[in-house]
Amino acid sequence: MLAKVYSNALLEAAGNIPNGARLQSPQASATKVSRVCGSEVSVDMNLEDGKVKEFAVEAKACALGQAAASLVARHVIGASREELREVRDQMLSMLKDNGPPPTAERWQELEKLEPIRGYPARHASTMLVFEAVIACLDQLQAEQQA
């Protein structure tokens, strides 16, 4: 059963994370760490007109955390704040509530993470990149309101 979780597609994604260098001058940065396994994902982002213009991710994580970070990094440029919150919520639903994978065309590749659903101990590391992205959005929103 674990062979389905650690598919060739996920292992390929884990080994090929785009945007791996940190941004020089990010508008927001966040790091999330899994208390379960110690995986760590850091995200930097810049927005323009409410959409992701620049994105960088550094994943010191297990294969699943790296795969999730890679899949997000491949598709995040151009995503709106609302879209990013929605995809995080859809991923949580997919993993914890047997919901469907994200359906927006941009995020269809995230269905590769669906087999993780049956392994709750792996959910935290898979969600790190999504939670770091939301932490960046929350940081930017707080700065706008200040």
Disulfide bonds with the S-S distance in Angstrom:
none
